[in-house]
Amino acid sequence: MITLSLSCQSQEVKNKKGDDSFSIRNSEWIEVEKKGDDFQPLSSEWIRKIVVTENEIQLDLMESSLYKIENIEDLENGVKISIHNVDWYYKVTWIDYKKKISKWDYTYNGNIERSFSYYAIIKNNLQLIEKYE
């Protein structure tokens, strides 16, 4: 099991050994589907995407929306991304740190809204999972 720590200034996620660091900022995520213990790219045309920049998060769900990031804070196994002037946030939890697969839980008033929560993989690692057929 990988233990993660987060540098307050750079928001860089690292495993306990300090190698394989990864910054949630300046990353692009593509929705994936969980099939048993594996993850597969979605076979539908409608695929959710998240782009995190230094100060903003773009959510391509049913339509594209751009929000200012209020704060990114360390969690034991991921990060919490708070959005400026809204009552919800994303709790990002690592599922497979090596492949950069995570669960993005849309959280409103302390409750996870399943219809806006999903698994995602860093776009550059999409080739690491096989296509579901």
ABEGO torsion letter per residue (X at the ends): XBBBBBBAAAGBBBBAAGBGBBBABGBBBBBBBBBEABBBBBABABBBBBBBBAABBBBBBABBBBBBBABBBBBAAEBBBBBBGBABBBBBBBABAAAGBBBBBBBBGGBBBAAABBBBBBAAAAAABBBBX
